[in-house]
Amino acid sequence: MLKKSLLAAAVAVSLIAASAPASATVNSLLVNWKLDDSGVPYTPVNVADYVDVVGQALVTNVFTGPSFSFQESGRFAITTADGGIPNSGLNFPTGIIGLFTGTGTGVIGGTLNFNTDGLLTVKKGITGDAADTTIAIFQLDLGIAGLNGCVGGCTIPPGNVHLELKATYMLADYFFDSANADLAPMVNNTLDNIDLYAIVNMTATEVDGLVTNVKLIDNPAGGGAGFGYNNVFDPDLVAPVADGASILRLTNNGSVRLETRVLPEPSMLSLMGLALVGFGAASRRKSKASA
C-alpha cells in the first residue's frame, strides 16, 4: 500500500510540474565589460554599455507580388565603444571587424524577418579577410526590421534593424566581464545554463550608385558592400547595379551590446517527483531483500 501511495504521489507531483508555467529566462545586459582587440597581452578597452558598429551591406531581393525574399551580406567595423572619445567613450587601438550573412522574407511597406540561418563572425583586425583570426561566432536567434523611411523613392526602403544572436564560439583573451573574468569558457561550455547573446540595433540607409568589385570578396580593397557575399550565396554577383529594389547597397550605423540569458532551472516540483520515484524504487528493493 505504501508503494502505491508513493508512486501515486510521484505521478501527481510530476503532472503538477508539467502543467505549471515554465520559469522565464532572465536576461541581463552586461555593463562595464571589456573587449581586447589584441588578445595577448591583456590590454582591454572598457565598454560601459555598447560597442559602435559602422559599415555596409549588400542585399538582393526576389519578389513574389508584395512579398519578397532576400539575401544579405554585411561588413561592419568596430573601432569605438560608447560613442568613442568625443562622447566620453573609448577607441580600440586596432579595431575589430564583424561579417554578417543572413536570409529572410518581408512585405513591401511592412516588416522584414530574418531566418535563423544568419551568422555573425567577429574577426581581429580591420580587414576581415581569411587571414584574420576569428574571435567569436554568433548564430542569429531573432532578426526583424521596419521598412520605413525610404531614401530616393526606392521600392524596398531600409529601416531600423534589430538582431539577437547567440554566441556559439569565443576565443579566449578577448571578451571579459566587469570582474575581468574571460567569457570564453562560459560560451564554449555546453553544460551550464547561461547563454551569451549579442544584441544589435542599427539604422540602415540606402546608398545610390554602383556596387563594384563584388567578385573580389577575399580582398578588402575590392569594395566593402559585397564583402563575403559570394562566399555564401549562389549565384555570384559581379559588379551589380544597386537599383533600389532587387539589389540594395546599404550603410549601417548602430551598436552591439552583450547580454547573458540564464535559462530556467528544473522546478522543485519536478525534482520532488524524481525523489519520490527513487524512494519508491528503494523501498521495493528493500521489500524483495526481506522476502
C-alpha positions in Angstrom: 0.0 0.0 0.0 2.9 2.3 0.8 4.5 1.7 -2.5 1.3 2.5 -4.4 0.8 5.7 -2.3 4.4 6.8 -3.1 4.0 6.1 -6.8 0.7 8.0 -6.9 2.3 10.9 -5.2 5.2 11.0 -7.6 2.9 10.9 -10.6 0.7 13.6 -9.1 3.7 15.9 -8.5 5.1 15.3 -12.0 1.7 16.2 -13.5 1.5 19.4 -11.5 5.0 20.3 -12.5 4.2 19.7 -16.2 1.1 21.8 -16.0 2.8 24.7 -14.2 4.2 27.5 -16.4 8.0 27.4 -17.0 10.2 29.9 -15.3 11.0 32.8 -17.6 14.6 33.3 -18.9 16.4 36.0 -17.0 18.1 38.5 -19.4 20.8 40.9 -18.1 22.7 43.3 -20.3 26.4 43.4 -19.4 27.8 46.7 -18.1 31.5 47.7 -17.7 32.5 44.6 -19.7 35.8 44.6 -21.6 36.8 43.9 -25.2 40.5 43.3 -26.0 41.3 43.8 -29.7 44.9 42.5 -29.2 44.3 39.2 -27.4 47.6 38.8 -25.7 49.0 40.8 -23.9 45.9 41.8 -21.9 45.1 45.4 -23.0 41.3 45.6 -22.9 39.0 48.6 -23.7 36.4 49.1 -21.0 32.9 49.1 -22.5 30.4 50.8 -20.3 27.4 49.7 -22.3 27.9 49.1 -26.1 30.4 49.0 -28.9 29.8 51.1 -32.0 29.4 49.4 -35.4 29.5 51.1 -38.8 29.7 49.6 -42.3 28.0 48.5 -45.5 25.7 45.7 -46.6 24.6 44.2 -49.9 21.1 42.9 -50.1 19.5 41.1 -53.1 15.7 40.7 -53.2 13.4 38.3 -55.1 9.8 39.5 -55.5 6.6 37.4 -55.5 4.0 40.2 -55.5 4.1 42.4 -52.4 6.2 39.7 -50.6 9.9 39.1 -51.2 12.8 37.0 -50.0 16.2 38.4 -49.5 19.9 37.5 -49.0 22.3 39.9 -47.2 26.0 40.2 -46.6 27.4 42.9 -44.4 30.8 44.0 -43.2 31.0 46.2 -40.1 33.9 47.9 -38.3 34.0 48.0 -34.5 36.5 50.8 -33.7 34.9 52.6 -30.7 33.0 52.0 -27.6 30.2 54.1 -26.1 30.4 56.7 -28.8 34.2 57.0 -28.9 36.5 59.5 -27.3 34.5 62.7 -28.3 31.5 61.3 -26.4 33.3 60.1 -23.3 33.8 56.7 -24.8 37.0 54.9 -25.9 38.7 53.9 -29.2 40.1 50.5 -29.9 43.8 50.7 -30.9 43.5 48.1 -33.6 39.8 47.6 -34.4 37.6 44.6 -35.0 35.5 43.5 -38.0 32.1 41.8 -37.9 31.0 39.9 -41.0 27.2 39.1 -41.2 25.3 36.9 -43.7 21.6 36.2 -43.5 18.4 35.5 -45.3 14.8 36.3 -44.7 11.4 37.4 -46.0 9.4 40.6 -46.0 6.4 42.5 -47.3 6.7 45.8 -49.2 6.0 48.7 -46.8 5.7 46.3 -43.9 8.2 44.3 -41.8 11.2 42.2 -42.6 12.0 39.0 -40.8 15.4 37.2 -40.8 15.7 33.4 -40.8 17.7 31.8 -38.1 20.5 30.8 -40.5 22.0 34.3 -40.0 25.6 34.3 -38.8 27.9 37.0 -37.3 31.6 36.2 -37.4 33.8 38.6 -35.4 37.4 38.9 -36.5 40.5 40.5 -35.0 41.9 43.3 -37.2 40.3 45.7 -39.7 40.4 43.7 -42.9 38.1 40.8 -42.1 39.7 38.6 -44.7 40.5 34.9 -44.4 43.9 35.6 -42.8 42.4 37.4 -39.8 41.7 35.4 -36.6 38.1 34.6 -35.8 37.5 35.5 -32.2 33.7 34.9 -31.9 30.8 33.4 -33.8 27.2 34.4 -33.1 24.1 32.5 -34.5 21.0 34.5 -35.3 18.1 33.8 -32.9 15.8 36.7 -33.8 16.0 39.4 -36.6 13.4 42.0 -37.5 13.4 45.3 -39.4 10.9 48.0 -40.1 10.7 49.1 -43.8 10.2 52.8 -43.3 11.9 56.0 -44.3 12.6 55.2 -48.0 15.5 57.1 -49.4 15.3 58.3 -53.0 12.0 56.7 -53.9 13.2 53.1 -53.6 10.8 50.2 -53.8 12.2 48.4 -50.7 13.2 51.0 -48.2 15.6 50.1 -45.5 14.7 50.7 -41.9 15.7 50.1 -38.3 17.2 46.6 -37.8 17.2 44.5 -34.5 19.2 41.3 -34.2 19.6 38.9 -31.3 22.4 36.4 -31.8 23.6 33.6 -29.5 27.4 33.1 -29.1 28.4 29.6 -30.2 32.2 30.1 -30.2 34.5 32.5 -28.5 38.3 32.6 -28.4 40.0 33.2 -25.1 41.6 36.5 -24.1 39.2 38.8 -26.0 35.9 39.2 -24.1 35.7 39.8 -20.3 33.1 40.7 -17.8 33.3 43.5 -15.3 35.3 41.4 -12.9 37.9 40.6 -15.6 36.7 37.0 -16.0 37.1 35.7 -19.5 33.7 35.0 -21.1 35.1 32.3 -23.5 34.7 29.4 -21.0 31.0 30.3 -20.5 30.3 30.3 -24.2 32.2 27.1 -25.0 30.9 25.2 -22.0 27.6 23.5 -23.0 26.9 22.1 -19.6 25.8 25.3 -17.8 22.5 27.1 -18.1 23.8 30.5 -19.2 23.9 31.8 -22.8 25.7 34.9 -24.1 23.9 37.0 -26.7 24.9 39.9 -28.9 22.1 42.5 -29.2 22.5 44.5 -32.4 20.5 47.7 -33.2 21.3 49.5 -36.4 19.8 52.1 -38.8 20.2 51.1 -42.4 20.3 53.8 -45.2 20.3 53.2 -48.9 23.3 54.3 -50.9 22.8 55.2 -54.5 25.2 54.2 -57.2 27.0 51.1 -58.4 28.3 48.2 -56.2 31.6 47.5 -57.8 34.2 44.8 -57.4 31.8 42.5 -55.5 33.7 39.5 -57.0 36.8 40.4 -55.1 35.4 39.1 -51.8 38.7 38.0 -50.3 40.4 41.3 -50.9 39.3 44.2 -48.6 40.3 46.6 -51.4 37.6 45.0 -53.6 34.7 47.0 -52.2 33.0 46.7 -48.8 29.4 46.4 -49.8 29.6 42.9 -51.2 32.3 41.6 -48.9 31.7 37.9 -48.3 28.5 37.7 -50.4 29.9 35.3 -53.0 31.4 33.1 -50.2 27.9 32.2 -49.0 25.3 32.8 -51.8 24.8 31.4 -55.3 24.9 32.6 -58.0 27.8 35.0 -57.6 27.3 38.7 -58.2 29.7 40.6 -60.4 29.6 44.4 -60.1 25.8 44.6 -59.9 23.8 47.9 -60.2 22.2 49.0 -56.9 18.8 49.7 -58.3 16.9 50.3 -55.1 14.7 47.3 -55.5 16.2 43.9 -56.5 19.7 45.0 -55.3 20.3 47.4 -52.4 23.5 48.8 -51.1 23.1 50.0 -47.5 25.2 51.8 -45.0 24.6 50.7 -41.4 25.3 52.6 -38.1 24.4 51.2 -34.7 25.5 49.5 -31.6 26.2 46.0 -30.2 25.5 45.1 -26.6 26.3 41.8 -24.8 23.6 40.1 -22.7 23.5 37.0 -20.6 20.4 34.8 -20.5 20.0 32.5 -17.6 17.9 29.5 -18.5 15.3 28.3 -16.0 16.4 25.5 -13.7 14.3 22.3 -13.3 11.4 23.2 -11.0 11.3 22.0 -7.4 8.1 20.0 -8.1 9.9 18.0 -10.8 12.8 17.3 -8.5 10.4 16.2 -5.8 8.7 13.8 -8.1 12.0 12.3 -9.1 12.9 11.9 -5.4 9.7 10.2 -4.6 10.1 7.8 -7.5 13.6 7.0 -6.3 12.4 6.4 -2.8 9.7 4.1 -4.0 12.2 2.1 -6.0 14.5 1.8 -3.0 11.5 0.6 -0.9 10.7 -2.1 -3.4 14.3 -3.3 -3.4 14.3 -3.5 0.4 11.0 -5.5 0.4 12.4 -8.0 -2.0 15.5 -8.4 0.1 13.4 -9.0 3.2 11.3 -11.6 1.4 
